[in-house]
């Protein structure tokens, strides 16, 4: 039986082969260019720094030799294509030890930006999917390390490495290095002890991760255990410093979670590390994802009329399985409180989010704690404004250097100037005073 499909002639076959080879060459050329441009930047910039900083490097080498008896310390790490290399650093604890890595960058063992270099014992636990990191040179600065220092490394290191792999450009590398340098200044370059509880002005804050915080809330619902959760930023702690009633309410909360770069800087002043910035704005979508998966329902209470409903509509578009038991704005009189509580309880919501702003929301939750039925109750401040589309969130690069507060100040200067321009320095002064009085364990 003959086929009706015409057989390509010799010219057509040669044309097809040419197109295939052209496509293969073009793809390989594109990959090669993606490697050449960042590598060219690494060579030129490291060479420039080695020449420009040569007096400083010589001085740092002399200091290392005098103080420790040796100039360099070398650590065996795994680099690109799983090739071992020795990462250099100047000996001793004098600042500038990492400058010795410039020679590793010039030699091609490392790059300015890339995945964190790992030890041999660390890579033995990697899955095949995580091996994508070995197609890149390890970086002096990494996306995950930057986010971890600032406290927003909510996703795994593998996710950050994968994001970097698919988006790397010379411009992106320069931006990552610049953001990392700013992050070092704000949050410090080294990890410090991470106590389970942080103490600021008598307020105990749980030092935890985002995943653990969400797991804890879901477990409380499963255990049918009434739980009150509060978030605190420097402004909240300033209020608690002067208002005894609010401080007592925070002390009665089942969990107080840290919110904002100011807490991170305060931890640095107290020589401890913050595991993560557990702010409500970043926690909310993760809590919604778990709620959709677990079949839990939410009640949104607060903000201006229409805002809570807009949040529910937007989140349902992102997560069709997510259940909202009810929504209500935050405008009501004291006489309406019992009726609102009855409405919330009748909805059978598992999680209640209250957005009145601090300390009003925490005071209301504490006052009505015995009357409320939802298992988990959270005070979430201005969260609804962000997820309703009413207020734009700061760009990710600003959050990665701890300047989200600047973004908010620029958008609401009349309301927030006192909180940030006066309140933040006041908070840091009070932390310094606390440390000086040896009030921190």
Secondary structure, DSSP 8 states (H G I E B T S, - for coil): ---SS----HHHHHHHHHHHHHHHHHHHHHHHHHHHHHHHHHHHHHHHHHHHTHHHHHHHHHHHHHHHS-SEEEEEEE-GGG-EEEEEEESSSSS-GGGGHHHHHHHTSEEEESSB-B-HHHHTT--GGGGGGGGS-EEEE-HHHHHHHHT---S-HHHHHHHHHHH--HHHHHHHHHHHHHHHHHH-SS--B--SEEEETTEEEE---HHHHHHHHHHHHHTT--EEEEEE-HHHHHHHHH-HHHHHHHHHSSEEEE-SHHHHHHHHHTTB--S----HHHHHHHHHHHHHHHT-EEEEEESSTTHHHHHHHHHHHH-TT-EEEEEE-S---GGGHHHHHHHHHHTT-SEEEEES-TTHHHHHHHHTTTT---SEEEE-TTHHHHHTTSS----HHHHHTT-HHHHHHHH-HHHHHIIIIIIHHHHHHHHHHHHHTT---
